[in-house]
Amino acid sequence: MPNRNPVIAVIDTGISMSISFLKDVVGNISFCIESNAIYMMDGNYDAIGHGTKVTSCIKQYCPQAKIFIVNIYQDSLATSSELLLEALKYLLTVEVDMINISLSVNSEENITEINNVLKQLYGQGKIIFAAVKNGLGSSFPAESPYCIGVLGRKDIPIGQFRIDNTQTIQIITSVLPEQVETLQGRRILFGGNSKATACTTGRCASIMIEKGRMNMETVCQELLNEFGR
């Protein structure tokens, strides 16, 4: 009997309602801050396009995946560690297999609290993929021991992965652009560490379908078995 299709939470800018795989979106919520209070609401739009591109890339590597959208942005490509923390806390209550975080935290604020929630998610068996900030060799939450950190490099071919479980950033893959869906159903080239992380999430989701439920360590080992160090 085939394994069930994995559910992947994407913490990002939301998703376009014109995306071709909208039927595979099993949840769509949004967090925002107004008057110093955090609100959760239906997240039925993507004003920026980044989350749509990330999700499209995941689906290209694992077409069977189901998607749970968590939007922590509004109308600009800027959010807060407070909203990331709230999104992660919420995912403690949701049955997802993987979490894609194609963003980084730029200050020390809430890092301890975020890491504590990442630890709880890790304890639930949820596999968290986090992008290194573009231009850096490491960033948070990618360097958290409870995440699989992903870094993109230009010298690695598209679809190839280098894995080293002994490193803080465990996976290196191609940073080169790939064509994905974006707003209004258009297709566009998408690169950078966000894309690299989405590719990794999608490939590992496809491995989970083949091999069955995994944790952070075993999914890295399966990638290592397939691609070598």
Disulfide bonds with the S-S distance in Angstrom:
none
